[in-house]
């Protein structure tokens, strides 16, 4: 039966899209050649065994790396080099354990563009040092919000290292340390608690940016998403007694509200949603992870929808999309039910360059296979719906060839005919899996299942389109006999390999199809392997870890080079004010002050999650209160920012400008303190503080 769901249906009392999930699952399973099984009333039949309640914990860690003078991650644009800080970047960790058995899972959501193999290796190494075998690949999920405004250079894969102008070890260490800090905090906060799960829908925070590809899908798939978006919102609340300690809200939309024109390190719409939630409920750790967001953009002009703010104001629209996700999560939790049941997990590496696929998983019923990674011409044009510049400049021949020659390798590589046939109709552009001295992207990739009662995460290391995610969800829901709405495709998890489209979408070779690296049947390979993993979990069996990824940590390029010794702005000392604020302001106005500063690459300033050491940041806004200066805001506030620049004609001096958009309701005497670190000619670091003149807000 084909799901028939219209806008009129959505508006009828008592009718929601979720009411049609069972029928859609059956129709969709038939469309891909799978035996359809109703999930109605089936969740109890194969539910994970119920334990004796839960232990729950939550924590945050600061993963903000270098804030200026390095490439950013997300757009693969060489012109997007960081010039300052808008908001700090965080990792948020949650641990849920069966109180009776001790079996546990770790869920980490980081405000990063991508979780790479380098992150997985670095984090697991640190966890083994601290906790032995308590936390392993199998029970730890690391995922990213896909925020396109985080630090680049933290991968070990040449394709992504080049995109950020080289590997940045200081930013990499900041991200590893921050993720581990979050997990350690969650571990130490473990205590008896409860879980609640709720659902809602959000129809005005995403648009389909690849509609030509989406329309190639069969009717049962398209009918499941009548607005061409995935509006499902799923929220999980963690309580310890009467205290809410954690909230997780899943929704599919890209982290591209600020666009590639932004050069300030920030967290985009999902980070803003976390910022709202954590400020409105002190003590809660609130994250907004992705699901299958591969073709979902937050830029609503594609649907001819007014986003609610000025269409040319990137920050206003970022805040609007973040606010809508926050409110949708609160609606979901407003009708949440108690979640119970046991905990289970499964994990396996797959060599995605060489998967032989049974015809049971392909649209035409014929056996197929994958090939080593090849990027297509559609990918090089980028997603024009989210980019202001339409080019992957780091992959232009002028960038690749000098790097290749430095390694002593030849990039004149032609994939074999059989691989080109598997990749057809893709116009092959960059054979990333064939480039020497090793593949330029990760090809041996992990998949993972995490089950908490009847909530199941199918975690994949890529950006899955909404229909690609739907097909995997159907397979997992069928194998584990859980409701489809409780199975989420947890994208951007544990590694990264670009996009996954359906075979039908792939044929149109839009941007996402060009980035589906392992050929037309990449999704079918994932479907097969998730089905194997889920059926093994249901039967209480393990499949083993599979082939391990190669160690790619060595020989990392650096195209930026080192930072020269700092000198103060001519005629000043470090920390001196070179452009003072006015003496008075009113709430709602914007103030700024400029200091003679130093290069922010000299030292990464990470702060504690509880904000107890504000001087570990780059600046604070202080208010005179009770005869002393106290911190009013720190450098994690959406209302302020830091901008770094070189003075004209001076390659060793720095100016640092702090901008504060003064919130309504602010009054009193204020000042700005800036914390810098200057590098001497001998390479030593000397810290200094700049203090602005005081100014009144009235």
Phi, psi and omega per residue, in radians:
X1 nan 2.298 3.130
X2 -1.481 2.343 3.109
X3 -1.215 2.223 3.047
X4 -1.990 1.957 -3.057
X5 -2.497 2.065 -3.068
X6 -2.000 3.031 3.063
X7 -1.078 -0.609 3.106
X8 -1.123 -0.708 3.093
X9 -1.019 -0.764 -3.078
X10 -1.045 -0.571 -3.067
X11 -1.551 -0.108 3.114
X12 -1.261 2.455 3.110
X13 -1.001 2.353 3.050
X14 1.384 -0.001 -3.114
X15 -1.962 2.190 3.030
X16 -2.290 2.907 3.118
X17 -1.052 -0.562 -3.118
X18 -1.113 -0.439 3.124
X19 -1.139 -0.278 -3.106
X20 -1.802 0.062 -2.997
X21 -1.090 -0.722 -3.106
X22 -1.067 -0.815 3.129
X23 -1.120 -0.672 3.135
X24 -1.135 -0.677 3.134
X25 -1.070 -0.749 -3.129
X26 -1.141 -0.788 -3.125
X27 -1.123 -0.750 -3.111
X28 -1.169 -0.666 3.127
X29 -1.097 -0.690 3.118
X30 -1.134 -0.635 -3.096
X31 -1.123 -0.499 -3.123
X32 -1.834 0.244 3.045
X33 1.434 0.398 3.132
X34 -1.873 2.570 3.063
X35 -1.196 2.146 -3.112
X36 -1.418 2.404 3.105
X37 -2.273 2.235 3.103
X38 -1.154 2.412 3.094
X39 -1.681 -0.051 -3.103
X40 -1.117 2.142 3.108
X41 1.234 0.108 -3.042
X42 -1.615 -0.237 -3.007
X43 -1.069 -0.541 -3.118
X44 -1.270 -0.442 -3.031
X45 -1.144 -0.685 -3.095
X46 -2.187 0.484 -3.129
X47 -1.143 2.583 3.034
X48 -1.029 2.435 -3.072
X49 -0.982 2.422 -3.131
X50 -1.291 2.358 3.108
X51 -1.713 -2.832 -3.119
X52 -1.742 0.803 -3.090
X53 1.579 -3.110 -3.035
X54 -2.097 2.700 2.774
X55 -1.847 2.352 -3.113
X56 -2.294 2.588 3.091
X57 -2.641 2.737 -3.140
X58 -2.598 2.628 3.126
X59 -2.816 2.815 3.094
X60 -2.113 2.698 3.023
X61 -2.514 2.492 -3.108
X62 -1.441 2.069 -3.141
X63 -1.962 0.371 3.139
X64 -1.231 2.099 3.111
X65 -1.639 -2.582 -3.139
X66 -1.110 2.280 -3.031
X67 -1.716 -0.045 3.129
X68 -2.722 2.605 3.051
X69 1.371 0.380 3.036
X70 -2.504 2.771 3.128
X71 -1.151 2.632 3.093
X72 -1.761 2.930 -3.044
X73 -2.060 2.346 3.060
X74 2.489 -0.872 -3.076
X75 -1.718 -0.169 -3.089
X76 0.938 0.825 -3.053
X77 -2.096 2.051 -3.102
X78 -1.140 -0.327 3.115
X79 -1.432 -0.225 -3.132
X80 -1.580 1.419 3.098
X81 -1.863 2.297 -3.025
X82 -1.078 2.435 3.111
X83 -2.237 0.248 3.113
X84 2.748 -2.798 -2.991
X85 -2.328 2.234 2.984
X86 -1.790 -0.819 3.067
X87 -2.557 2.611 3.062
X88 -1.206 2.713 -3.072
X89 -1.894 2.305 -2.979
X90 -2.185 2.676 2.861
X91 -1.904 2.427 3.128
X92 -2.172 2.182 -3.045
X93 -2.058 2.530 3.101
X94 -2.342 2.353 3.056
X95 -2.095 2.272 3.105
X96 -2.201 2.143 -3.079
X97 -2.200 2.528 2.988
X98 -1.284 2.040 -3.051
X99 -1.098 -0.465 -3.093
X100 -1.427 -0.706 -3.028
X101 -1.830 -0.334 -3.061
X102 1.426 -0.089 3.126
X103 -1.122 2.317 -2.975
X104 -2.497 2.815 3.042
X105 -2.303 2.630 3.067
X106 -2.037 2.261 3.097
X107 -2.107 2.068 -3.128
X108 -2.094 2.169 3.050
X109 -2.002 2.103 -3.075
X110 -1.991 2.472 3.114
X111 -1.307 0.810 -3.087
X112 -1.943 2.828 3.066
X113 -1.158 -0.737 -2.965
X114 -2.636 2.542 2.869
X115 -1.707 2.044 -3.126
X116 -1.706 2.952 3.002
X117 -0.988 -0.601 3.118
X118 -1.055 -0.669 3.089
X119 -1.155 -0.813 -3.117
X120 -1.019 -0.818 -3.118
X121 -1.117 -0.814 -3.095
X122 -1.129 -0.750 -3.133
X123 -1.177 -0.801 -3.090
X124 -1.144 -0.590 3.080
X125 -1.066 -0.774 3.142
X126 -1.206 -0.658 3.130
X127 -1.159 -0.640 3.095
X128 -1.103 -0.657 3.124
X129 -1.086 -0.692 -3.025
X130 -1.530 -0.639 -2.945
X131 -2.192 0.116 -3.140
X132 1.108 -2.196 -3.075
X133 -1.706 0.212 -3.127
X134 -1.119 -0.718 -3.118
X135 -2.068 2.198 -3.046
X136 -2.307 3.078 3.038
X137 -0.917 -0.684 -3.005
X138 -1.141 -0.684 -3.026
X139 -1.911 0.216 3.085
X140 -2.031 2.179 3.044
X141 -1.957 2.139 3.063
X142 -1.932 2.119 -3.136
X143 -2.415 2.792 -3.061
X144 -2.029 2.619 3.037
X145 -1.297 -0.177 -3.058
X146 1.121 0.661 3.013
X147 -1.200 2.152 -3.060
X148 -1.546 0.433 -3.087
X149 -2.308 0.415 3.126
X150 -1.708 3.075 -3.118
X151 -1.205 2.480 3.004
X152 -1.683 -3.086 3.054
X153 1.386 0.310 -3.099
X154 -1.850 0.098 3.091
X155 -1.624 3.000 2.983
X156 -1.978 0.045 -3.113
X157 -1.626 2.263 -3.022
X158 -0.990 -0.665 -3.100
X159 -1.037 -0.696 -3.092
X160 -1.520 -0.504 3.055
X161 -1.134 -0.773 3.111
X162 -1.089 -0.640 -3.113
X163 -1.088 -0.390 -3.130
X164 -1.932 0.292 3.101
X165 1.140 0.479 3.039
X166 2.099 2.848 3.120
X167 -1.312 2.388 3.130
X168 -2.096 1.738 -3.057
X169 -1.141 -0.607 -3.134
X170 -1.172 -0.675 3.071
X171 -1.220 -0.682 3.092
X172 -1.031 -0.810 -3.133
X173 -1.118 -0.658 3.114
X174 -1.070 -0.709 -3.120
X175 -1.237 -0.745 3.105
X176 -1.099 -0.849 -3.096
X177 -1.086 -0.688 -3.135
X178 -1.185 -0.713 3.094
X179 -1.104 -0.777 3.133
X180 -1.128 -0.712 3.090
X181 -0.979 -0.748 -3.126
X182 -1.117 -0.759 -3.139
X183 -1.156 -0.740 3.129
X184 -1.083 -0.746 3.114
X185 -1.091 -0.728 3.104
X186 -1.121 -0.719 3.139
X187 -1.069 -0.795 -3.082
X188 -1.306 -0.235 3.118
X189 -1.679 0.016 -3.102
X190 -0.977 2.302 3.105
X191 -2.775 2.824 3.106
X192 -0.963 2.418 -3.094
X193 -2.822 -3.075 -3.138
X194 -2.279 2.839 3.116
X195 -2.159 2.521 3.056
X196 -2.316 2.434 3.138
X197 -2.184 2.435 3.127
X198 -2.515 2.849 -3.135
X199 -2.304 2.605 2.954
X200 -2.642 -2.993 3.102
X201 -2.334 2.631 -3.137
X202 -2.351 1.999 -2.998
X203 -1.878 -0.048 -3.069
X204 -2.275 0.719 3.075
X205 -2.368 0.238 3.137
X206 -2.747 2.744 3.038
X207 -2.518 2.684 3.116
X208 -1.482 2.011 -3.073
X209 -1.551 -0.012 -3.124
X210 -2.324 0.947 -3.013
X211 -1.112 -0.611 3.120
X212 -1.046 -0.668 3.108
X213 -1.280 -0.761 -3.121
X214 -0.972 -0.712 -3.068
X215 -1.212 -0.193 3.066
X216 -1.315 -0.241 -3.077
X217 -1.279 2.740 3.094
X218 -1.084 2.746 -3.088
X219 -0.972 -0.738 -3.134
X220 -1.031 -0.612 3.106
X221 -1.255 -0.794 -3.123
X222 -1.142 -0.644 -3.127
X223 -1.186 -0.419 3.101
X224 -1.180 -0.445 -3.127
X225 -2.169 1.310 -3.010
X226 -1.105 -0.399 3.087
X227 -1.721 0.149 3.135
X228 1.191 0.273 3.095
X229 -2.242 2.913 3.012
X230 -1.843 1.785 -3.059
X231 -1.493 -0.022 -3.023
X232 -1.146 2.306 3.023
X233 -2.062 2.233 3.092
X234 -2.150 2.287 -3.079
X235 -2.252 2.438 3.121
X236 -2.162 2.273 3.131
X237 -1.996 2.374 3.083
X238 -1.924 2.222 3.115
X239 -2.125 2.537 2.893
X240 -2.096 1.833 -3.025
X241 1.108 -2.252 3.127
X242 -1.550 0.024 -3.066
X243 -1.731 2.263 2.994
X244 -1.429 2.102 3.141
X245 -1.863 -0.332 -3.094
X246 -2.696 2.564 3.036
X247 -2.441 2.342 3.102
X248 -2.181 2.159 -3.109
X249 -2.164 1.965 -3.125
X250 -1.608 2.353 3.060
X251 -2.838 2.546 -3.052
X252 -1.709 1.855 2.931
X253 -2.800 2.497 -3.061
X254 -1.181 2.678 3.064
X255 -1.571 1.039 -3.030
X256 -2.257 0.434 3.136
X257 -1.125 -0.641 -3.086
X258 -1.377 -0.244 3.113
X259 1.125 3.022 -3.117
X260 -1.312 -0.038 3.042
X261 -1.336 -0.255 3.141
X262 -1.419 2.377 3.078
X263 -2.207 0.299 3.053
X264 -1.764 2.300 3.069
X265 -1.019 2.252 -3.073
X266 -2.765 -2.943 -3.014
X267 -2.211 0.007 3.114
X268 0.992 -2.787 -2.917
X269 -1.167 -0.634 -3.133
X270 -1.264 -0.645 3.056
X271 -1.144 -0.620 3.093
X272 -1.163 -0.665 3.076
X273 -1.063 -0.737 3.086
X274 -1.093 -0.724 3.130
X275 -1.031 -0.777 3.106
X276 -1.094 -0.869 -3.063
X277 -1.078 -0.752 -3.071
X278 -1.308 -0.452 3.081
X279 -1.416 -0.520 -3.128
X280 -1.451 -0.419 3.095
X281 -2.260 1.480 -3.107
X282 -0.976 2.399 3.127
X283 1.679 -0.275 3.130
X284 -1.481 2.527 3.004
X285 -1.828 1.927 -2.969
X286 -2.075 2.137 3.132
X287 -2.158 2.759 -3.089
X288 -2.321 1.292 -3.070
X289 -1.268 2.870 3.091
X290 -1.437 2.923 2.859
X291 -2.171 -2.020 3.128
X292 -1.705 1.411 -3.012
X293 -1.757 0.258 -3.010
X294 -0.947 -0.682 -3.127
X295 -1.981 0.320 -3.122
X296 -1.798 2.161 3.092
X297 -1.998 2.578 3.049
X298 -1.471 -0.040 -3.058
X299 -1.503 1.676 -2.888
X300 -1.309 -0.113 3.099
X301 -1.054 -0.384 3.101
X302 -1.115 -0.487 3.096
X303 -1.720 0.208 -3.088
X304 0.950 0.633 3.110
X305 -1.821 2.416 3.007
X306 -1.292 2.079 -3.099
X307 -1.164 -0.172 -3.128
X308 1.879 -0.185 -3.139
X309 -2.471 -3.134 3.132
X310 -1.035 2.251 -3.058
X311 -1.153 -0.355 3.139
X312 -1.710 0.104 3.133
X313 -1.796 1.664 -3.040
X314 -1.073 -0.723 -3.093
X315 -1.213 -0.695 3.103
X316 -1.063 -0.767 -3.135
X317 -1.199 -0.607 3.061
X318 -1.041 -0.807 -3.134
X319 -1.152 -0.658 -3.137
X320 -1.129 -0.814 -3.140
X321 -1.155 -0.671 3.077
X322 -1.119 -0.769 3.117
X323 -1.044 -0.721 -3.128
X324 -1.144 -0.651 3.075
X325 -1.165 -0.726 3.107
X326 -1.048 -0.821 -3.125
X327 -1.148 -0.661 3.113
X328 -1.133 -0.668 3.074
X329 -1.112 -0.699 3.113
X330 -1.162 -0.634 3.068
X331 -1.113 -0.729 3.128
X332 -1.091 -0.749 -3.121
X333 -1.274 -0.380 3.102
X334 -1.137 -0.418 3.108
X335 -2.079 0.488 -3.054
X336 -1.255 2.668 3.043
X337 -1.983 2.808 3.092
X338 -1.210 2.349 3.093
X339 -1.761 2.290 3.127
X340 -2.415 2.937 -3.129
X341 2.095 2.943 -3.050
X342 -1.360 -3.133 -3.106
X343 -2.081 2.400 3.108
X344 -2.576 2.821 3.123
X345 -2.786 2.729 3.101
X346 -2.639 2.620 -2.995
X347 -2.671 2.418 3.140
X348 -2.745 2.434 3.037
X349 -1.533 2.474 3.138
X350 -2.206 2.317 3.000
X351 -1.413 1.612 -3.031
X352 -1.206 -0.197 3.085
X353 -1.363 -0.177 -3.033
X354 -2.654 1.118 3.071
X355 -1.859 2.168 3.055
X356 -1.628 2.161 -2.913
X357 -1.909 2.242 3.063
X358 -1.206 2.522 -3.131
X359 -1.068 -0.293 3.084
X360 -1.013 -0.397 -3.031
X361 -1.893 0.028 -3.118
X362 -1.838 2.682 -3.087
X363 -1.069 -0.592 -3.086
X364 -1.727 0.057 3.100
X365 1.368 0.133 3.136
X366 -1.704 2.564 3.069
X367 -1.104 2.627 -3.115
X368 -2.587 -3.117 3.076
X369 -2.693 2.965 3.064
X370 -1.774 3.045 3.079
X371 -2.379 2.953 2.998
X372 -0.970 2.776 -2.964
X373 -1.166 2.315 3.045
X374 -2.403 2.240 3.074
X375 -1.620 2.426 -3.082
X376 -1.713 2.961 -3.118
X377 -1.087 -0.558 3.109
X378 -1.061 -0.556 3.137
X379 -1.243 -0.668 -3.092
X380 -1.139 -0.404 3.105
X381 -1.384 -0.178 -3.129
X382 1.104 3.086 3.069
X383 -1.478 1.725 -3.056
X384 -1.142 -0.321 3.129
X385 -1.232 -0.434 -3.079
X386 -2.002 -0.116 -3.059
X387 -1.954 2.541 3.004
X388 -1.597 -0.281 3.083
X389 -2.179 2.193 -2.989
X390 -1.773 1.255 3.062
X391 -2.858 2.513 2.967
X392 -1.629 1.439 -2.970
X393 -1.096 -0.463 -3.085
X394 -1.236 -0.306 -3.133
X395 -1.728 0.079 3.055
X396 -1.151 2.623 -3.060
X397 -0.971 -0.611 -3.126
X398 -1.117 -0.356 3.095
X399 -1.668 -0.759 -3.041
X400 -1.189 -0.757 -3.022
X401 -1.138 -0.794 3.097
X402 -1.039 -0.698 3.111
X403 -1.123 -0.758 -3.138
X404 -1.097 -0.732 3.135
X405 -1.126 -0.629 3.103
X406 -1.078 -0.519 3.092
X407 -1.514 -0.114 -3.124
X408 1.296 0.576 -3.091
X409 -2.130 2.866 -3.122
X410 -1.943 2.146 -3.128
X411 -1.612 0.117 3.128
X412 -1.396 1.328 -3.028
X413 -2.033 2.283 3.072
X414 -2.027 2.083 3.114
X415 -1.085 2.649 3.126
X416 -1.132 2.826 -3.082
X417 -1.022 -0.704 -3.084
X418 -1.093 -0.634 3.122
X419 -1.218 -0.697 3.119
X420 -1.125 -0.576 3.086
X421 -1.183 -0.695 3.115
X422 -1.155 -0.585 -3.124
X423 -1.450 -0.241 -3.108
X424 -1.018 2.541 0.090
X425 -1.580 0.425 3.137
X426 -1.078 2.357 2.980
X427 -1.467 1.772 -3.023
X428 -1.125 2.285 -3.085
X429 -2.102 -0.900 -3.117
X430 -2.235 1.873 -3.121
X431 -1.385 1.251 -2.989
X432 -1.013 -0.573 -3.130
X433 -1.358 -0.193 -3.104
X434 -1.884 -0.173 -3.080
X435 -1.228 2.386 3.056
X436 -1.402 2.872 -0.001
X437 -1.411 -0.126 3.096
X438 -2.740 2.852 3.101
X439 -0.915 2.446 -3.061
X440 -1.457 -0.031 3.014
X441 -2.401 2.877 3.138
X442 -1.279 2.268 3.131
X443 -1.988 -0.456 3.030
X444 -1.630 1.908 -2.866
X445 -2.186 2.629 -3.123
X446 -1.625 2.521 2.871
X447 -2.092 2.731 -2.995
X448 -2.655 2.533 2.970
X449 -2.098 2.325 3.025
X450 -2.189 2.235 -3.137
X451 -2.167 2.236 3.047
X452 -2.215 1.781 -3.004
X453 1.063 -2.169 3.104
X454 -1.814 0.317 2.956
X455 -1.661 2.194 -3.086
X456 -2.236 2.271 3.021
X457 -1.860 2.129 3.010
X458 -1.743 1.774 -2.960
X459 -1.649 2.169 -3.129
X460 -2.217 2.617 -3.034
X461 -1.600 0.904 -3.053
X462 -2.851 -3.135 3.067
X463 -1.811 1.805 -3.092
X464 -1.600 2.347 3.012
X465 -1.179 2.913 -3.042
X466 -1.127 -0.625 3.128
X467 -1.330 -0.641 3.052
X468 -1.045 -0.773 3.098
X469 -1.100 -0.707 3.137
X470 -1.031 -0.752 -3.094
X471 -1.146 -0.678 3.081
X472 -1.192 -0.719 3.120
X473 -1.044 -0.733 3.129
X474 -1.064 -0.753 -3.125
X475 -1.112 -0.802 -3.111
X476 -1.189 -0.719 3.113
X477 -1.060 -0.705 3.130
X478 -1.149 -0.771 -3.091
X479 -1.182 -0.650 -3.068
X480 -1.731 -0.059 3.108
X481 0.975 0.922 3.058
X482 -2.148 2.731 3.116
X483 -1.046 2.471 -3.084
X484 -1.018 -0.661 -3.094
X485 -1.172 -0.291 3.124
X486 -1.652 0.053 3.030
X487 -1.855 2.073 -3.119
X488 -1.975 2.410 2.986
X489 -1.442 1.838 -3.128
X490 -1.535 1.587 -3.120
X491 -1.322 3.037 3.066
X492 1.045 0.689 -3.007
X493 -1.985 2.263 2.869
X494 1.141 0.034 -3.129
X495 2.960 -3.072 -3.096
X496 -2.685 2.407 -3.139
X497 -2.603 0.693 3.093
X498 1.196 -2.278 -2.938
X499 -1.919 2.840 2.980
X500 -2.356 1.990 3.053
X501 -1.855 2.914 2.980
X502 -1.270 2.775 3.086
X503 -1.005 -0.582 3.138
X504 -1.228 -0.754 3.093
X505 -1.115 -0.649 -3.097
X506 -0.987 -0.612 -3.041
X507 -1.083 -0.481 -3.108
X508 -1.391 -0.247 3.108
X509 0.854 0.848 2.890
X510 -1.267 -3.083 -3.128
X511 -0.905 -0.836 -3.085
X512 -1.133 -0.632 3.088
X513 -1.193 -0.667 3.079
X514 -1.133 -0.450 3.129
X515 -1.647 0.015 3.032
X516 -1.421 1.686 -2.763
X517 -1.336 -0.491 -2.968
X518 -1.727 0.283 3.033
X519 1.843 3.087 -3.022
X520 -1.028 -0.532 -3.018
X521 -1.814 0.464 3.081
X522 -0.966 -0.838 3.140
X523 -1.054 -0.722 -3.119
X524 -1.068 -0.627 3.075
X525 -1.114 -0.780 3.095
X526 -1.100 -0.716 3.124
X527 -1.034 -0.796 -3.139
X528 -1.069 -0.801 -3.056
X529 -1.287 -0.622 3.046
X530 -1.163 -0.636 3.104
X531 -1.106 -0.782 3.099
X532 -1.054 -0.774 -3.096
X533 -1.159 -0.740 -3.111
X534 -1.189 -0.707 -3.138
X535 -1.211 -0.587 3.050
X536 -1.152 -0.730 3.102
X537 -1.064 -0.780 -3.125
X538 -1.074 -0.571 -3.116
X539 -1.562 -0.010 -3.124
X540 1.315 0.393 -3.139
X541 -1.869 2.802 2.999
X542 -2.066 2.564 -3.106
X543 -1.699 -0.109 -3.066
X544 1.536 2.894 -3.006
X545 -1.314 -0.334 -3.059
X546 1.348 -3.019 -3.106
X547 -1.212 2.342 -3.124
X548 -1.413 2.530 3.065
X549 -1.138 2.641 3.088
X550 -1.242 2.670 3.051
X551 -1.362 2.003 -3.104
X552 -2.032 0.428 -3.034
X553 -1.344 -0.307 -3.042
X554 -1.480 2.858 3.012
X555 0.877 1.261 -3.140
X556 -1.812 2.328 -3.116
X557 -1.354 2.696 3.031
X558 -2.366 1.830 -3.077
X559 -1.592 -0.115 -3.133
X560 -1.664 -0.518 -3.081
X561 1.312 -3.078 -3.085
X562 -1.437 2.946 3.099
X563 -1.617 2.308 3.115
X564 -1.185 2.906 3.055
X565 -1.024 2.502 -3.109
X566 -1.414 2.549 2.921
X567 -2.256 2.579 3.099
X568 -1.241 2.813 3.024
X569 -0.957 2.391 -3.030
X570 -0.862 2.220 3.102
X571 1.480 0.159 -3.128
X572 -2.300 3.074 2.997
X573 -1.953 2.798 3.083
X574 -0.999 2.337 -3.138
X575 1.563 -0.139 3.141
X576 -1.194 2.587 3.085
X577 -1.457 2.135 3.135
X578 -1.804 -0.296 3.032
X579 -2.533 1.867 -3.005
X580 -1.455 2.695 3.032
X581 -1.287 2.896 3.013
X582 -1.207 2.921 -3.101
X583 -1.402 -0.436 -3.134
X584 -2.447 2.575 3.069
X585 -2.458 2.872 2.961
X586 -2.026 2.693 3.107
X587 -0.979 2.410 -3.082
X588 1.727 -0.314 3.080
X589 -1.455 2.936 3.108
X590 -1.981 2.227 3.075
X591 -1.952 2.771 3.076
X592 -2.615 2.702 3.062
X593 -2.519 2.474 -3.130
X594 -2.068 2.355 -3.135
X595 -2.001 2.696 2.876
X596 -1.335 1.907 -2.952
X597 -2.030 -2.817 3.107
X598 -2.379 2.898 -3.077
X599 -1.196 2.219 -3.138
X600 -1.137 -0.277 3.099
X601 -1.216 -0.250 -3.090
X602 -1.095 -0.638 -3.099
X603 -2.655 2.296 3.051
X604 -1.450 2.197 3.114
X605 -1.749 1.836 3.047
X606 -1.811 2.517 -3.125
X607 -1.974 2.803 3.017
X608 -1.254 2.591 -3.103
X609 -1.102 -0.498 -3.110
X610 -1.493 -0.001 3.094
X611 1.222 0.335 -3.037
X612 -1.345 -0.234 3.122
X613 -2.220 1.304 -3.068
X614 -1.077 -0.430 -3.115
X615 -1.286 -0.068 2.986
X616 -1.339 -0.171 3.106
X617 -1.491 -2.919 -3.123
X618 -1.650 -0.421 3.106
X619 -2.858 2.820 2.990
X620 -2.378 2.646 2.993
X621 -1.814 2.130 -3.037
X622 -1.973 2.622 3.093
X623 -2.107 2.415 3.101
X624 -1.432 2.048 -3.010
X625 -2.526 2.134 3.087
X626 1.137 0.563 3.098
X627 1.472 0.139 3.112
X628 -2.589 2.849 3.119
X629 -1.536 2.248 3.113
X630 -2.185 2.705 -3.133
X631 -1.270 2.157 3.046
X632 -1.645 -0.740 3.105
X633 -2.575 2.639 3.071
X634 -1.967 -2.919 -3.035
X635 -1.492 0.265 3.025
X636 -1.806 0.239 -3.026
X637 -1.652 2.354 -3.134
X638 -1.097 -0.353 -3.067
X639 -1.437 -0.131 -3.057
X640 -2.348 2.916 -3.130
X641 -2.745 2.798 3.049
X642 -2.062 2.289 3.095
X643 -2.113 2.202 3.130
X644 -1.881 2.524 3.103
X645 -2.724 2.801 2.958
X646 -1.627 2.330 3.014
X647 -1.084 2.627 -3.113
X648 -0.979 2.228 3.063
X649 1.358 0.186 -3.109
X650 -2.290 1.957 -3.062
X651 -1.609 0.092 -3.135
X652 -2.186 -0.255 3.111
X653 -1.605 2.787 -3.137
X654 -2.374 2.465 2.905
X655 -1.942 2.413 3.105
X656 -2.156 2.053 -3.114
X657 -1.927 2.172 3.063
X658 -1.762 2.209 -3.140
X659 -2.005 2.322 3.134
X660 -2.250 2.060 3.034
X661 -1.550 1.782 -2.905
X662 -1.195 2.086 -3.088
X663 -1.165 2.671 3.030
X664 -1.058 2.534 -3.141
X665 1.562 -0.081 3.137
X666 -1.416 2.427 3.049
X667 -2.677 2.871 3.079
X668 1.858 -3.066 -3.097
X669 -1.567 2.294 -3.068
X670 -2.331 2.866 3.002
X671 -2.704 2.912 3.102
X672 -2.024 2.346 2.986
X673 -2.033 2.288 -3.117
X674 -2.010 2.369 -3.106
X675 -2.018 2.052 -3.105
X676 -2.180 2.955 3.136
X677 -2.421 1.984 -3.110
X678 -1.701 2.412 3.094
X679 -1.676 2.234 3.127
X680 -1.429 2.990 3.101
X681 -1.090 -0.434 3.115
X682 -1.499 0.005 3.112
X683 1.539 0.066 3.116
X684 -1.430 2.655 3.112
X685 -1.787 2.335 3.083
X686 -2.207 2.065 -3.134
X687 -1.386 2.621 3.102
X688 -2.603 2.882 -3.137
X689 -2.260 2.350 3.009
X690 -1.932 2.409 -3.109
X691 -2.205 2.220 -3.135
X692 -1.377 2.796 2.931
X693 -1.067 2.602 3.109
X694 -1.234 2.627 3.100
X695 -2.468 2.640 -3.107
X696 -1.690 2.435 2.996
X697 -2.039 2.095 -3.086
X698 -2.526 nan nan
